């Protein structure tokens, strides 16, 4: 019997509503007793997928699938970057809300270290020193450095299983991160707020290593290692919750993009040779948003979109600045979707759909999509 697959893809620059749609599909599958699972296959925990459960209850998912509070487990694929520090932080946050996540991980999933985060923070601080102003791009979760040093000193969950190897692996990661800083032209001496990590006695560095090893222990205690093939066998409904949007794909043709594949590439790779029927749902707001620098078609001021709108998730921050807005440019969005869809356009197992969120801003747009949302608490399906 063919498995039911959903692939939730942001069609623009992130913040489209992927968490809302993932939760919707997970909830549907739970109601049908299909034993669903949410798959993370790109990026790391820099995603911020908001699910509003009521006017007073919400959660922003970073390292766990948007179906977690509904009892739907999460799987980290081999192309996902595990972030042990953020995993522990969010796990504890969810536990305070009465939620205990169920998590599986491919042993070949790669690992972000605190040194990757440090290198990215140093790089942005360096840019600010040189140019006189911050470059709002990387959110400093470490994927920039980790991807740049790949394949050298890139270690997986399986590598870190052995406790007696962790000091060696982290020292090698540290050296690789230092090499990246040299290649980027970062002068550590000119950024005094970070010099404490490089002091001869190494107390700050050693503290980071010991804390990270505790996070690893917590991760291994609460996560079940399992390859995707077995996950596919054990679940009837597989929901790929993509991070970021198509406009930020690693191969996008400008300098301001993410370090991962944001579209169909990884789901298609993982599903190769398997029996399934897949719906690929491209999600957009009724307008455009973008964090950080880079092109944004039809850019506008927030007041032009909705002066009264309050976004509790996308607040200004030192790494990405203030959320930017624009009018939805159908032609540019359609081109992004068309380019992504070429991977499966001749594969009859795949069908394509659209979802539009924030239809309260532009109500007429809901007629253009199979799924739509005009409030934070749910999705409606047009029949």
ABEGO torsion letter per residue (X at the ends): XBBBBBBBBBABAEGAGAAAAAAAAAAAAAAAGAGBBBBBABEBAABBBBBBABAABBBBBAABBAAAAAGBBBBBBAABBBBAAAAAAAAAAAAAAGBBBBBBBBAABBBBBAAAAAAAAAAAAAAAAAAGBBBBBBAGAGAAAAAAAOABGBBBAAAAABAAAAAAAAAAAAAAAAAAAAAAGBBAAABAAAAAAABAAGAAAAAAAAAAAAAAAAAAAABBBBBAAAAAAABABBBBBBBEBAAABAABBBABBBABBABAAAAAAAABGBBBBBBBBBBBBABBBBBEBEBBBGBBBAAAABAABBBAABBBBAAAEBBBBBBBBAAAAAAAAAAAAAAAAABAABBBBBBBBGAAABAAAAAABABBBABAABBBBBX
